[in-house]
Amino acid sequence: MAEYRIDELAHAAGTTVRNIRAYQDRGLLPPPRLEGRVGLYGDAHLARLRLIGKLLARGYNAGVIKDLVAAWETGRDVGDVLGLEKVLTDPWSDELPGTATVEELVERFGSGTDDADYIARIVARTIALGLIEPAGDHFRVPSPRLLHVGAELVAAGIPLESVLDIAGQIRDDCDVIAGRFVGLVTEHVFDRLDDRPDLGGDDLNEIAEVVRRMRPLVKMVVDPFVARAMEVRVQAALGDQMETIRDHLAANDRDRRANR
């Protein structure tokens, strides 16, 4: 089980140390385990913080969240609702967010320019794509892996603006894929509950279990399809290139023979 100091926990949860202390004061977050004078937090604290953040974003106030958390902890029926809410709001990736300054982004992506207007335009596009988020004098990076992929593509010689173009297209494609999965579950699981006036904890637990099972299934389906599609596309593209290379080599060979 991972353990975090308070600043590490804040970073992992995408919140602030001040908020964590406020949640503890309000009884929304249990105290840390003390090791000497250092407070250590665990995965349960991280899950609770993410849940609080999602519930706040959905319009719940701190008082309602406290009541829901208390009900959940004492095992009352409303705990099933909160348990489902947690499953629905938990992140689908275990990747930890990072941070970066404008200077670090410019250096990493090697723009080769000090044009302030160009940099501001690129930063605005990157924010719009959700690749970075303003956070005071720096940026929060929700997925350092995506930023790494972009930097590698730029290093390979692909223009940064083209990388951002494809990032937007892939994001939209992934939204379509996610919509297909959610639509499938909505049609065959969620919708059938509309006719259940006696909806209870067992039904909510069933929904929560379906969502939990979807997490690994999505990757298990998407990864092989993407891998196979890449194989076909790369082989076709390289096949075309090899034809062109062979034609050039043959032409050069004919020229050399003609000039002897």
C-alpha positions in Angstrom: 0.0 0.0 0.0 1.3 3.4 -0.9 2.0 6.0 1.7 2.0 9.8 1.2 3.1 12.8 3.1 0.5 15.6 3.1 2.1 17.4 0.2 2.5 14.2 -1.8 -1.2 13.3 -1.1 -2.3 16.8 -2.3 -0.3 16.3 -5.5 -1.7 12.9 -6.2 -5.2 14.0 -5.6 -5.0 17.2 -7.6 -5.8 19.4 -4.6 -4.0 21.5 -2.0 -2.5 20.9 1.4 -4.9 23.7 2.7 -7.9 21.8 1.4 -6.8 18.5 2.9 -6.4 20.2 6.3 -9.9 21.8 5.9 -11.4 18.4 5.0 -9.9 16.9 8.2 -11.2 19.8 10.3 -14.7 19.2 8.9 -14.5 15.5 9.5 -14.6 14.6 5.9 -11.1 13.0 5.9 -9.8 10.7 8.7 -6.5 11.7 10.3 -3.2 10.3 9.1 -1.1 7.6 10.7 1.6 9.3 12.7 5.2 8.1 12.4 7.1 10.3 14.9 6.0 13.9 14.0 5.2 13.0 10.4 1.6 12.2 9.2 1.4 9.5 6.6 -1.7 9.0 4.4 -2.7 5.9 2.5 -4.6 4.9 -0.6 -7.9 5.1 1.4 -7.2 8.8 2.0 -6.4 9.3 -1.7 -9.7 7.6 -2.7 -11.6 9.7 -0.2 -10.1 12.9 -1.5 -10.9 12.1 -5.1 -14.5 11.2 -4.1 -14.8 14.5 -2.2 -13.6 16.4 -5.2 -16.0 14.7 -7.6 -18.9 15.2 -5.2 -18.1 18.9 -4.8 -17.9 19.2 -8.6 -21.4 17.6 -8.9 -22.8 20.3 -6.6 -22.8 18.6 -3.2 -21.9 20.9 -0.3 -19.5 19.9 2.5 -22.4 19.2 4.9 -24.1 16.8 2.6 -20.8 15.1 1.8 -20.1 14.7 5.5 -23.5 13.1 6.1 -23.0 10.7 3.1 -19.5 9.7 4.4 -20.8 9.2 7.9 -23.7 7.0 6.6 -21.3 5.0 4.5 -19.0 4.4 7.4 -21.8 3.2 9.7 -23.2 0.9 7.0 -26.5 2.5 6.4 -28.3 2.0 3.1 -27.2 5.4 1.7 -23.7 3.9 1.8 -24.6 1.9 -1.3 -25.3 5.1 -3.1 -22.0 6.6 -2.0 -20.3 3.4 -2.9 -21.7 3.6 -6.4 -20.8 7.3 -6.6 -17.2 6.4 -5.7 -17.0 3.7 -8.4 -18.4 6.2 -11.0 -16.0 9.0 -10.0 -12.8 7.1 -9.4 -10.2 7.8 -12.1 -9.7 5.1 -14.7 -5.9 5.4 -14.6 -3.4 5.0 -11.8 -1.1 7.6 -13.4 -0.1 10.4 -11.1 -0.3 13.9 -12.5 2.8 16.1 -12.8 3.7 19.7 -13.0 5.6 21.9 -15.5 6.4 25.6 -16.1 6.2 27.3 -19.4 10.0 27.4 -19.6 10.1 23.6 -19.0 7.5 23.0 -21.7 9.4 25.2 -24.2 12.6 23.4 -23.4 11.1 19.9 -23.6 9.3 20.4 -26.9 12.2 22.3 -28.5 10.1 24.9 -30.2 13.3 26.8 -31.3 11.5 30.1 -30.9 11.2 32.8 -28.3 8.2 34.3 -30.0 5.9 35.1 -27.1 2.8 35.1 -29.2 3.6 31.7 -30.7 4.3 30.2 -27.3 1.1 31.7 -25.9 -0.9 30.2 -28.8 0.6 26.8 -28.4 0.0 26.9 -24.6 -3.6 27.9 -25.2 -4.1 24.9 -27.6 -2.5 22.5 -25.1 -4.8 23.7 -22.3 -7.8 23.4 -24.6 -6.8 19.8 -25.3 -6.7 19.1 -21.6 -3.0 18.2 -21.7 -2.1 20.8 -19.2 -4.1 22.9 -16.7 -3.2 26.3 -15.3 -2.2 26.1 -11.6 -0.8 29.5 -10.5 2.7 30.1 -11.8 2.9 26.6 -13.3 0.8 24.0 -15.0 -0.7 20.7 -13.7 -0.1 17.9 -16.1 -2.9 15.3 -15.8 -1.0 12.7 -17.9 2.8 13.0 -18.0 2.7 10.0 -20.3 0.8 11.9 -23.0 3.2 14.8 -22.7 6.1 12.4 -23.1 4.6 10.9 -26.2 4.2 14.4 -27.7 7.8 15.3 -26.9 9.0 12.1 -28.5 7.1 12.8 -31.7 8.5 16.3 -31.8 12.0 14.9 -31.3 11.4 12.6 -34.2 10.9 15.6 -36.5 7.1 16.0 -36.4 6.0 19.7 -36.1 4.5 20.5 -32.7 1.3 21.9 -34.2 0.8 18.6 -36.2 1.3 16.7 -32.9 -1.4 18.8 -31.3 -3.7 18.3 -34.3 -3.4 14.5 -34.0 -3.8 14.7 -30.2 -7.2 16.4 -30.7 -8.3 13.8 -33.2 -7.2 10.9 -31.0 -9.0 12.5 -28.1 -12.2 12.7 -30.1 -11.8 9.1 -31.3 -11.4 7.9 -27.8 -14.5 9.8 -26.7 -16.4 7.9 -29.4 -15.0 4.6 -28.1 -15.9 5.5 -24.5 -19.4 6.5 -25.6 -19.9 3.1 -27.2 -18.9 1.2 -24.0 -21.0 3.4 -21.8 -24.0 3.2 -24.3 -23.7 -0.6 -24.2 -23.9 -0.7 -20.4 -26.5 2.0 -20.2 -28.8 0.1 -22.6 -28.4 -3.4 -21.0 -27.8 -2.6 -17.3 -28.8 0.9 -16.3 -32.0 1.3 -18.3 -33.5 -1.9 -17.0 -33.4 -0.3 -13.5 -35.8 2.5 -14.6 -38.7 0.1 -14.2 -37.6 -0.9 -10.7 -39.5 1.2 -8.1 -38.0 -1.0 -5.3 -34.4 -0.2 -6.3 -32.2 -1.3 -3.4 -28.6 -1.7 -2.2 -28.2 -5.0 -4.1 -29.1 -3.3 -7.4 -26.7 -0.5 -6.8 -24.0 -3.0 -5.9 -24.7 -4.8 -9.1 -24.2 -1.5 -11.1 -21.0 -0.7 -9.2 -19.7 -4.2 -10.0 -20.4 -3.8 -13.7 -18.5 -0.5 -13.8 -15.6 -2.1 -11.9 -15.4 -4.9 -14.4 -15.5 -2.5 -17.3 -12.2 -0.9 -16.3 -9.8 -3.8 -17.4 -12.2 -4.9 -20.2 -11.9 -1.6 -22.0 -8.1 -1.8 -22.2 -8.3 -5.5 -23.1 -10.5 -4.7 -26.1 -8.9 -1.4 -27.2 -5.2 -2.5 -27.0 -5.5 -5.5 -29.4 -7.6 -3.5 -31.9 -5.1 -0.6 -31.9 -2.1 -3.0 -32.1 -3.6 -4.9 -35.1 -4.6 -1.6 -36.9 -1.0 -0.3 -36.4 0.5 -3.5 -37.8 -1.7 -3.2 -40.9 -1.1 0.5 -41.4 2.6 0.4 -40.8 3.2 -2.6 -43.1 1.2 -0.9 -45.8 3.0 2.4 -45.4 6.4 0.8 -45.3 5.5 -1.4 -48.3 4.7 1.8 -50.3 8.0 3.4 -49.2 10.0 0.2 -50.1 8.5 0.3 -53.6 9.6 3.9 -54.0 13.1 3.1 -52.6 13.4 0.1 -55.0 12.4 2.3 -57.9 15.0 4.9 -57.0 17.7 2.3 -56.6 16.8 0.7 -59.9 16.8 4.1 -61.7 20.2 5.0 -60.2 21.6 1.7 -61.3 20.4 2.2 -64.8 22.0 5.7 -64.9 25.3 4.3 -63.7 25.3 1.7 -66.4 24.3 4.2 -69.1 27.2 6.5 -68.1 29.9 3.8 -68.3 
